[in-house]
């Protein structure tokens, strides 16, 4: 916990004027403030709205690595948290800060929680979000697996491919929408058939801005380039919204070498024998000298 000047003295008086305030910072840069007080409060450049109906269970923390036992509950409204935004995943992994605040003097406040949103449920015009502490990240399994395919994500620090360089991505307005998860943009020369397959489709403008989908198929149909997504966006973009299509990668060594010229940073082990090697046996007419089977 971190306390500002005067907050502990106010708590020690025994006659307090306290409320709770939450700041929710989404990964798309939007910051929302909520309070269970009956009027709006403001500090640290954030306005904490009273109209959200936000409240929380008693906070339980410990010294171990278990998820902190708390939930945030609030009403769904267009002014604060909308059901559409929850369904679109805009609050997934959002950073949460919680203070106990003297509403008569907001400079007197005590931060009692900092973490992220976990599971979010909605029902009956309200939402319920699990709060996960900073130690939750330490519960994630770490380490590398020996496998033929690359373990990096295209464009991340381990991969090293710069998706901003020419020929790696295409930004174009959506020209047509088909069935769920099917979008088309104007065909552009310079991108081979299937170039974006297994890549990312990111919506750049419109109500669905910031949402990301994974491309299942990429093919040219006349004057259009058709993209079939594995799963449609939680909020479907409209015709005219700009979509950014990024090159796809199937994680194979040959693709890393030929498509991206990045084999020096390939994060897989392409010469590991497969399971068939474990059950192999000598065959007449083949070399059985015990040498490498990967030649």
SVG drawing of the C-alpha trace seen along z (x, -y; Angstrom):
<svg xmlns="http://www.w3.org/2000/svg" viewBox="-31 -19 58 75">
<polyline fill="none" stroke="black" stroke-width="0.4" points="0.0,0.0 1.1,-3.6 -0.3,-6.5 -0.2,-10.2 0.5,-12.9 -2.3,-13.2 -4.1,-10.0 -2.9,-8.0 -3.6,-10.9 -7.1,-11.1 -7.6,-7.3 -6.3,-7.6 -9.0,-10.2 -11.7,-7.5 -14.2,-9.8 -13.5,-9.4 -15.0,-10.6 -13.9,-7.8 -14.8,-6.3 -13.2,-4.1 -12.0,-5.2 -10.9,-3.0 -8.9,-3.9 -9.2,-1.5 -6.5,-1.9 -7.4,0.1 -4.7,1.3 -6.0,-1.0 -5.1,-4.0 -8.6,-4.8 -8.6,-5.6 -11.8,-5.5 -12.4,-6.6 -15.1,-5.3 -16.1,-6.0 -18.7,-4.7 -19.1,-8.2 -22.3,-10.2 -20.4,-12.9 -17.6,-13.0 -14.0,-13.3 -10.8,-14.2 -7.1,-13.6 -4.0,-12.5 -5.6,-13.9 -8.6,-11.5 -12.2,-12.2 -13.8,-9.5 -17.5,-9.2 -20.1,-8.6 -22.9,-7.6 -21.3,-4.2 -22.7,-2.4 -19.2,-0.9 -18.5,1.0 -16.2,3.8 -16.0,6.6 -13.6,6.5 -10.0,6.9 -8.2,9.9 -4.4,10.1 -1.7,12.5 2.1,13.0 1.8,16.0 1.2,16.0 -2.5,16.7 -4.9,14.4 -6.0,11.6 -9.6,12.3 -11.7,9.4 -14.2,8.3 -15.3,5.0 -19.0,4.7 -20.7,1.9 -23.6,1.0 -23.3,1.2 -23.8,-2.1 -22.7,-3.9 -21.1,-6.6 -18.7,-4.2 -18.6,-0.5 -20.8,0.7 -21.7,4.3 -20.4,3.9 -17.0,2.9 -16.9,5.9 -17.9,8.2 -15.2,6.7 -12.6,7.5 -11.5,3.9 -11.3,4.4 -9.3,7.7 -6.1,7.3 -6.9,3.6 -4.8,2.2 -6.7,1.3 -5.7,-1.0 -7.9,-1.2 -7.6,-3.9 -9.3,-4.7 -9.9,-8.4 -11.0,-11.2 -13.7,-12.7 -13.4,-16.0 -9.7,-16.3 -8.7,-14.0 -5.0,-14.6 -5.5,-12.3 -5.7,-8.9 -4.3,-5.4 -3.6,-3.1 -4.7,0.4 -4.7,2.4 -3.0,2.4 -3.4,5.1 -5.4,6.1 -8.9,7.3 -9.2,11.0 -12.4,12.8 -15.3,10.4 -18.9,11.5 -22.1,9.5 -25.7,10.2 -28.8,8.2 -27.4,4.9 -24.3,5.1 -20.8,6.5 -18.6,8.3 -14.8,8.3 -12.2,10.3 -9.3,8.3 -5.9,9.9 -2.8,8.6 0.6,7.9 1.9,11.2 -0.4,13.0 2.3,12.6 4.6,14.8 2.2,17.7 2.7,18.0 4.7,20.9 8.1,19.8 10.6,21.6 11.1,22.9 10.0,26.1 12.1,28.0 10.0,28.2 10.4,28.1 8.3,24.9 9.4,21.4 8.2,20.4 8.4,16.6 5.6,14.4 6.1,12.7 7.3,9.2 8.2,9.5 11.6,9.0 12.6,12.6 11.6,12.8 13.2,9.5 11.2,9.1 10.1,5.4 6.5,5.4 6.8,1.7 9.1,2.2 7.8,2.1 6.0,5.2 5.2,6.6 1.8,5.0 -1.1,3.5 -3.5,0.8 -6.7,0.4 -10.3,-0.4 -12.8,2.5 -14.4,2.7 -17.0,5.4 -18.2,7.7 -19.4,11.2 -20.4,13.9 -19.3,13.6 -15.5,13.1 -15.2,12.5 -13.8,9.1 -12.4,7.8 -10.2,4.9 -9.0,3.6 -6.3,5.9 -2.9,4.3 0.0,5.5 3.2,6.8 1.6,9.2 1.7,12.9 -1.4,15.1 -1.7,16.2 0.8,13.6 -1.4,12.6 -2.6,16.2 -1.9,16.9 -1.3,13.2 -3.1,10.5 -5.9,8.3 -6.1,5.1 -9.0,2.6 -7.5,-0.9 -10.6,-3.2 -14.3,-3.1 -16.2,-1.6 -14.1,1.5 -10.8,-0.3 -8.1,1.6 -9.6,5.1 -7.4,7.8 -8.3,11.0 -6.3,13.9 -6.4,14.6 -7.4,18.1 -7.4,17.7 -6.1,15.0 -7.0,15.1 -7.6,12.7 -11.1,12.6 -11.1,10.3 -10.3,6.8 -10.6,7.6 -8.4,9.3 -10.6,11.6 -9.7,12.3 -11.4,15.1 -10.8,14.9 -10.7,17.8 -13.0,15.9 -14.9,12.7 -14.2,9.5 -16.3,9.1 -17.6,5.9 -17.8,6.1 -16.1,3.2 -18.1,1.4 -17.4,1.0 -15.0,-2.0 -13.2,-1.3 -9.4,-0.9 -7.9,2.5 -4.2,3.3 -3.2,6.7 0.1,8.1 2.2,10.8 1.5,14.3 3.9,16.9 3.4,20.7 6.4,21.0 8.4,23.3 12.1,22.9 11.8,22.6 9.2,19.8 11.5,17.9 14.4,18.2 12.6,17.6 9.8,15.2 11.4,13.1 15.1,13.7 15.3,14.2 16.7,17.7 19.5,16.5 16.8,15.7 14.7,18.8 13.5,19.9 12.7,23.6 14.7,26.8 13.9,28.0 16.3,31.0 14.8,32.7 13.8,36.2 10.0,36.9 8.2,39.6 8.5,41.9 12.3,42.0 11.6,43.6 9.9,46.6 12.1,46.8 13.8,50.0 16.3,51.1 14.9,51.3 16.6,53.2 18.0,51.0 18.4,47.9 21.5,46.8 21.6,48.3 25.0,47.0 23.6,45.2 24.1,41.8 21.8,38.7 18.3,39.3 17.7,35.6 19.9,35.4"/>
</svg>
